[in-house]
């Protein structure tokens, strides 16, 4: 079974580090097979809102979006996810972001349309293998918030017991 350290510490929170906690769990009779990060290594990903979503003029499976990430202007982002739609709160990798695998987000043109970031799936952030579409966040997710903070992924290892 896998569970997050953050979840465990909601129930019991001894004043010890992650390694000592894993050792104590093992000594209590629950073998810890490993401790690993809940998500991949990434930064520069924030909560955004898709303000506009239109069909790409030169590609059947792409959409051209305008996304609010809390800055002074909307970002133009081309997206291929089937669940992209207006009003959706999403995880946005902005220009300069680095995703797992040292994938750097840069400004680009996709089939002639500018793209200033990327709308992310769970798999692109190394959180799970789900790559069926972009992450759909609750409507009250605060725009501009770091996605690690919003999803409680800050230094939260996952333990296998």
Secondary structure, DSSP 8 states (H G I E B T S, - for coil): -EEEHHHHHHH---SS-HHHHHHHHHHTT----EEEESS-S-EEEEEEEEEEEEE-TT-TT-EEEEEE-SSSS-EEEEE--TT--TT-EEEEEEEEEEETTTEE---EEETTEEE-EEE--TGGGTS-S--SS---B-TT--TT-BHHHHTT-TT-EEEE-
